[in-house]
Amino acid sequence: MKLIDILYTPLDLPEPPQIDTNNLLTWIDNHRPEQESFRNFLRDAYIADDNSNKFVWPWNMGLAYLNWDDTGPGWLSNFDKHFPELSSYFHTVFDIPIEDLGTIVLLPVKKKHTGMGVLHQDHDDFGLRVYLEFEHIGQNKLLLQKTRVPYESKPKLSYPIDPKLLQKDIIECKTLKSRGCWFINNARAVHGTYTEVEDSTRIAVIVSGNPRSNTSIANRMTEKIISSAEKYKDYAVFW
């Protein structure tokens, strides 16, 4: 099995530490004004976004860490002081030294959002993710569509994505448990949230390396991702 052929899988890694999710959501809301310039940086660099004139993203983005291309500033809004166990977990669970960490992006789905979110790619080929909470699994879902072309690296697609670039089947990425780690392939698939139950708590986290460290992180994590896909083959999605 090749890593590039795994489009989604839960990861056989420790669960995140228990936190009060209301405290985290309040932290995100309270620090949005001071983080506006960093959100703008992420949007302009095509790393992450929660605001567009063309469509409505389903989440209310918060930023815990940013050190893209070694430009800093590192931990944002004292996230590591407010949530010390969680801040350590996010990078150590994926065996990423702090000096190789690029971003930690918090993506809680908006409380009143329902329906299908925007089909999209994340910025990284090699998508290491965490669910801090996922309520109403089965009614709320992560959905995926394969690209028609088996790309070897992430293509740059314009939004909204042309349906002719995608295979027709919409596939559910089955969630193993409400709190845990997972992998998403951004080269050969696009994905989006589907929310049926309004006011559900659903918090995903993007953890990515500094661009210079992506190859070393991929080398360290490849075996774990492949073995997880084999273990959770009834949940994993393959090319």
The 8 nearest C-alpha neighbors of each residue, nearest first, counted from 0:
[[1, 2, 225, 4, 5, 3, 229, 228],
 [2, 0, 3, 4, 5, 225, 221, 222],
 [1, 3, 4, 5, 225, 221, 0, 224],
 [2, 4, 1, 5, 151, 6, 184, 187],
 [5, 3, 238, 2, 1, 237, 6, 0],
 [6, 4, 237, 2, 3, 7, 236, 238],
 [7, 5, 184, 237, 236, 183, 4, 238],
 [8, 6, 183, 236, 235, 182, 5, 184],
 [7, 9, 235, 182, 228, 181, 10, 234],
 [8, 10, 181, 180, 182, 175, 11, 227],
 [11, 9, 181, 227, 180, 12, 8, 224],
 [10, 12, 227, 9, 13, 223, 180, 224],
 [11, 13, 10, 180, 14, 92, 179, 93],
 [14, 12, 15, 11, 179, 92, 180, 10],
 [13, 15, 179, 178, 16, 12, 180, 131],
 [16, 14, 179, 17, 13, 88, 131, 178],
 [17, 15, 85, 18, 14, 84, 88, 131],
 [16, 18, 15, 19, 131, 85, 14, 20],
 [19, 17, 20, 16, 23, 22, 85, 82],
 [18, 20, 22, 21, 23, 17, 24, 16],
 [21, 19, 23, 22, 18, 24, 132, 131],
 [22, 20, 24, 23, 19, 25, 26, 18],
 [21, 23, 25, 20, 19, 24, 26, 18],
 [24, 22, 26, 20, 21, 25, 27, 19],
 [23, 25, 21, 27, 26, 22, 20, 28],
 [24, 26, 22, 28, 23, 27, 29, 21],
 [27, 25, 23, 29, 24, 28, 22, 30],
 [28, 26, 24, 61, 25, 30, 29, 31],
 [29, 27, 25, 31, 26, 30, 24, 61],
 [28, 30, 26, 27, 31, 25, 32, 24],
 [29, 31, 27, 28, 33, 32, 26, 34],
 [30, 32, 34, 28, 33, 29, 27, 35],
 [33, 31, 34, 35, 30, 29, 28, 36],
 [34, 32, 30, 31, 35, 36, 76, 37],
 [35, 33, 31, 37, 32, 36, 30, 38],
 [34, 36, 38, 37, 32, 33, 39, 31],
 [35, 37, 39, 38, 34, 40, 33, 32],
 [36, 38, 40, 39, 34, 35, 41, 62],
 [39, 37, 35, 41, 40, 36, 42, 34],
 [40, 38, 36, 42, 37, 41, 43, 35],
 [39, 41, 37, 43, 38, 42, 44, 36],
 [42, 40, 46, 38, 44, 47, 39, 43],
 [41, 43, 48, 39, 45, 47, 44, 40],
 [44, 42, 40, 45, 41, 39, 46, 38],
 [43, 45, 41, 42, 46, 40, 47, 39],
 [46, 44, 42, 43, 47, 41, 122, 48],
 [45, 47, 41, 122, 44, 42, 121, 48],
 [48, 46, 41, 42, 45, 122, 49, 121],
 [47, 49, 42, 50, 41, 38, 46, 60],
 [50, 48, 56, 60, 58, 59, 51, 47],
 [49, 51, 48, 56, 55, 52, 54, 42],
 [52, 50, 53, 54, 55, 49, 56, 48],
 [51, 53, 54, 50, 55, 56, 49, 158],
 [54, 52, 51, 55, 159, 158, 50, 56],
 [55, 53, 51, 52, 56, 117, 50, 159],
 [54, 56, 57, 51, 50, 53, 117, 49],
 [55, 57, 49, 58, 117, 50, 116, 54],
 [58, 56, 108, 116, 109, 112, 55, 59],
 [57, 59, 108, 109, 107, 106, 56, 60],
 [58, 60, 107, 109, 106, 108, 49, 61],
 [61, 59, 106, 105, 58, 49, 107, 62],
 [60, 62, 105, 27, 104, 106, 63, 59],
 [63, 61, 104, 64, 105, 103, 75, 60],
 [62, 64, 75, 103, 78, 74, 104, 61],
 [65, 63, 74, 103, 102, 73, 75, 62],
 [66, 64, 102, 73, 101, 67, 71, 72],
 [67, 65, 71, 101, 73, 69, 70, 72],
 [66, 68, 101, 69, 209, 70, 65, 71],
 [67, 69, 70, 209, 66, 210, 211, 101],
 [70, 68, 66, 67, 71, 209, 101, 72],
 [69, 71, 68, 66, 67, 72, 65, 73],
 [72, 70, 66, 73, 69, 65, 67, 68],
 [71, 73, 66, 65, 70, 74, 75, 64],
 [74, 72, 71, 65, 66, 64, 75, 63],
 [75, 73, 64, 63, 78, 77, 79, 65],
 [74, 76, 63, 77, 64, 78, 73, 62],
 [75, 77, 78, 74, 30, 63, 34, 33],
 [78, 76, 80, 79, 75, 74, 81, 63],
 [77, 79, 81, 80, 76, 63, 75, 82],
 [78, 80, 83, 82, 86, 77, 81, 74],
 [79, 81, 77, 78, 83, 82, 86, 76],
 [80, 82, 78, 79, 83, 77, 26, 76],
 [81, 83, 79, 85, 80, 84, 78, 86],
 [84, 82, 79, 86, 80, 85, 81, 87],
 [85, 83, 87, 86, 82, 88, 16, 79],
 [84, 86, 88, 87, 82, 83, 89, 16],
 [87, 85, 83, 79, 88, 89, 84, 82],
 [86, 88, 84, 85, 89, 90, 91, 83],
 [87, 89, 85, 91, 86, 92, 90, 84],
 [90, 88, 86, 87, 91, 92, 85, 206],
 [89, 91, 95, 93, 92, 88, 87, 94],
 [90, 92, 94, 88, 93, 95, 89, 87],
 [91, 93, 88, 90, 94, 89, 12, 13],
 [94, 92, 91, 95, 90, 220, 89, 127],
 [95, 93, 91, 92, 90, 96, 219, 216],
 [94, 96, 90, 93, 91, 99, 97, 100],
 [97, 95, 99, 98, 94, 100, 90, 91],
 [96, 98, 100, 99, 95, 90, 91, 101],
 [97, 99, 96, 100, 95, 209, 101, 69],
 [100, 98, 96, 97, 209, 212, 208, 95],
 [99, 101, 208, 97, 209, 98, 102, 95],
 [102, 100, 209, 208, 66, 67, 207, 65],
 [103, 101, 65, 64, 207, 206, 104, 100],
 [102, 104, 206, 64, 63, 205, 62, 105],
 [103, 105, 62, 205, 204, 61, 63, 102],
 [106, 104, 204, 61, 60, 62, 203, 107],
 [107, 105, 60, 203, 202, 58, 204, 59],
 [106, 108, 202, 58, 201, 59, 203, 109],
 [109, 107, 58, 57, 201, 59, 106, 110],
 [110, 108, 58, 112, 111, 59, 57, 107],
 [109, 111, 198, 112, 108, 197, 199, 200],
 [112, 110, 197, 109, 198, 113, 108, 199],
 [111, 113, 109, 110, 57, 197, 114, 108],
 [114, 112, 194, 195, 197, 111, 115, 196],
 [113, 115, 194, 193, 195, 116, 112, 192],
 [116, 114, 193, 192, 194, 117, 113, 191],
 [115, 117, 192, 191, 57, 193, 118, 56],
 [116, 118, 191, 119, 56, 115, 192, 57],
 [119, 117, 191, 190, 189, 116, 120, 160],
 [118, 120, 189, 190, 117, 191, 121, 160],
 [121, 119, 189, 185, 122, 190, 118, 188],
 [120, 122, 123, 185, 119, 46, 47, 126],
 [123, 121, 46, 120, 45, 124, 47, 185],
 [122, 124, 125, 121, 126, 185, 207, 153],
 [125, 123, 185, 153, 186, 126, 184, 152],
 [124, 126, 123, 184, 127, 185, 183, 217],
 [125, 127, 183, 182, 123, 184, 124, 128],
 [128, 126, 182, 206, 181, 125, 205, 207],
 [127, 129, 205, 181, 204, 180, 182, 206],
 [130, 128, 180, 204, 179, 203, 181, 131],
 [129, 131, 203, 178, 179, 132, 202, 180],
 [132, 130, 178, 202, 129, 203, 15, 179],
 [131, 133, 201, 178, 177, 202, 130, 134],
 [134, 132, 201, 177, 200, 202, 136, 130],
 [133, 135, 200, 136, 199, 201, 132, 177],
 [134, 136, 138, 139, 137, 133, 199, 196],
 [137, 135, 139, 138, 134, 140, 133, 174],
 [138, 136, 139, 140, 135, 173, 174, 134],
 [139, 137, 136, 195, 135, 140, 196, 194],
 [138, 140, 194, 136, 195, 137, 193, 135],
 [141, 139, 193, 192, 137, 142, 138, 194],
 [140, 142, 192, 172, 191, 171, 193, 143],
 [143, 141, 171, 191, 190, 170, 172, 192],
 [142, 144, 190, 170, 189, 169, 171, 188],
 [145, 143, 169, 189, 188, 170, 190, 166],
 [144, 146, 188, 166, 165, 187, 147, 189],
 [145, 147, 165, 188, 187, 148, 166, 164],
 [146, 148, 165, 166, 164, 145, 149, 163],
 [147, 149, 146, 150, 187, 164, 165, 145],
 [150, 148, 187, 151, 147, 146, 186, 238],
 [149, 151, 152, 148, 187, 186, 153, 154],
 [150, 152, 149, 186, 153, 3, 187, 154],
 [153, 151, 186, 150, 124, 154, 187, 185],
 [152, 186, 154, 124, 185, 155, 150, 151],
 [155, 153, 156, 152, 186, 150, 185, 187],
 [154, 156, 153, 157, 120, 186, 122, 152],
 [155, 157, 154, 160, 158, 120, 161, 119],
 [156, 158, 160, 159, 155, 161, 119, 154],
 [159, 157, 160, 156, 119, 161, 53, 118],
 [158, 160, 157, 161, 118, 117, 119, 53],
 [159, 161, 158, 157, 162, 156, 118, 119],
 [160, 162, 163, 164, 159, 165, 158, 157],
 [163, 161, 164, 165, 160, 166, 167, 159],
 [162, 164, 161, 165, 166, 147, 160, 167],
 [165, 163, 162, 147, 161, 146, 166, 160],
 [166, 164, 146, 147, 162, 163, 145, 167],
 [165, 167, 147, 145, 146, 168, 144, 164],
 [166, 168, 165, 169, 144, 162, 145, 163],
 [169, 167, 166, 170, 144, 145, 143, 165],
 [170, 168, 144, 143, 142, 167, 171, 145],
 [171, 169, 143, 142, 168, 144, 172, 236],
 [170, 172, 142, 173, 141, 143, 140, 169],
 [173, 171, 141, 142, 174, 170, 7, 143],
 [174, 172, 234, 171, 175, 141, 140, 235],
 [173, 175, 176, 172, 136, 9, 177, 234],
 [174, 176, 173, 9, 177, 234, 179, 231],
 [177, 175, 178, 174, 179, 133, 136, 130],
 [176, 178, 133, 132, 134, 179, 130, 175],
 [179, 177, 130, 131, 132, 176, 14, 133],
 [178, 180, 14, 130, 129, 15, 176, 177],
 [181, 179, 129, 10, 128, 9, 130, 12],
 [182, 180, 9, 10, 128, 8, 129, 127],
 [181, 183, 127, 126, 8, 7, 128, 9],
 [184, 182, 7, 126, 6, 185, 127, 181],
 [183, 185, 6, 186, 126, 125, 124, 7],
 [186, 184, 124, 120, 188, 187, 153, 121],
 [153, 185, 187, 152, 124, 184, 150, 188],
 [186, 188, 146, 150, 149, 145, 185, 184],
 [189, 187, 145, 146, 144, 185, 186, 184],
 [190, 188, 120, 119, 144, 143, 118, 185],
 [191, 189, 143, 118, 142, 119, 144, 120],
 [190, 192, 118, 116, 142, 117, 141, 119],
 [193, 191, 141, 116, 115, 140, 142, 194],
 [192, 194, 115, 140, 114, 139, 116, 141],
 [195, 193, 139, 113, 114, 196, 192, 140],
 [194, 196, 139, 138, 113, 114, 197, 193],
 [197, 195, 194, 199, 198, 139, 138, 113],
 [196, 198, 199, 111, 113, 195, 112, 110],
 [199, 197, 110, 111, 200, 196, 112, 109],
 [200, 198, 197, 134, 196, 201, 110, 135],
 [201, 199, 134, 133, 132, 198, 202, 108],
 [200, 202, 133, 132, 107, 108, 134, 199],
 [201, 203, 107, 132, 131, 106, 130, 108],
 [204, 202, 130, 106, 129, 107, 131, 105],
 [203, 205, 105, 129, 128, 104, 106, 130],
 [204, 206, 128, 104, 103, 207, 127, 105],
 [207, 205, 103, 127, 102, 128, 204, 104],
 [208, 206, 102, 101, 205, 100, 103, 127],
 [209, 207, 101, 100, 213, 99, 212, 210],
 [208, 101, 210, 100, 212, 99, 211, 67],
 [211, 209, 212, 213, 208, 68, 67, 101],
 [212, 210, 209, 213, 68, 214, 208, 99],
 [211, 213, 209, 210, 215, 214, 99, 208],
 [214, 212, 216, 210, 215, 208, 211, 217],
 [213, 215, 217, 216, 212, 218, 211, 210],
 [214, 216, 218, 217, 212, 213, 219, 211],
 [217, 215, 213, 219, 218, 214, 220, 212],
 [218, 216, 214, 220, 215, 219, 221, 213],
 [217, 219, 215, 216, 221, 220, 214, 222],
 [218, 220, 216, 217, 221, 215, 222, 94],
 [221, 219, 217, 223, 218, 222, 216, 224],
 [222, 220, 224, 223, 218, 217, 219, 225],
 [221, 223, 225, 224, 220, 226, 219, 218],
 [224, 222, 226, 220, 221, 225, 227, 11],
 [225, 223, 227, 221, 222, 226, 228, 220],
 [224, 226, 228, 222, 227, 223, 221, 229],
 [225, 227, 229, 223, 228, 224, 222, 230],
 [228, 226, 230, 224, 10, 229, 225, 11],
 [229, 227, 225, 231, 232, 230, 226, 8],
 [228, 230, 226, 232, 227, 231, 225, 235],
 [231, 229, 227, 228, 232, 226, 11, 233],
 [230, 232, 228, 234, 233, 229, 227, 235],
 [233, 231, 235, 229, 234, 228, 230, 236],
 [232, 234, 231, 235, 230, 236, 173, 228],
 [235, 233, 232, 231, 173, 8, 236, 172],
 [234, 236, 8, 232, 7, 228, 233, 231],
 [237, 235, 7, 6, 5, 8, 234, 172],
 [236, 238, 5, 6, 4, 235, 7, 8],
 [237, 4, 5, 6, 236, 145, 187, 149]]
